Amino acid sequence: MQIVKNRYGVERVIEKIDSTRIRVMGESLFSRGSQDDNGNQTMFDFEGGPCLNVGGTIQYYGTDFKIVSIKPEIIKEENVVSVVLEVKL
């Protein structure tokens, strides 16, 4: 597990679930996203970052992983958002 701060100093937890999935979660009053014509999530933006895009990269302990897909998770805690990224090296 790695903890990084967004541009406002709010912590984001980055957790490697397995070799092909990484979870990013943290406090966010709002978030936004976009989907392609088939309904697949292509972008997810936490308040203050990070903004995650399919085809983009995410760094986990110094290694850059390419984002293959983005799946938002349902979180019961208020003002907390989470996504699971399918990634590859």
Salt bridges, closest charged atoms under 4 A:
GLU15 OE1 - ARG23 NH1 3.04
ASP18 OD2 - ARG21 NH2 2.95
ASP45 OD2 - ARG32 NH2 2.90
GLU73 OE1 - ARG23 NE 2.85
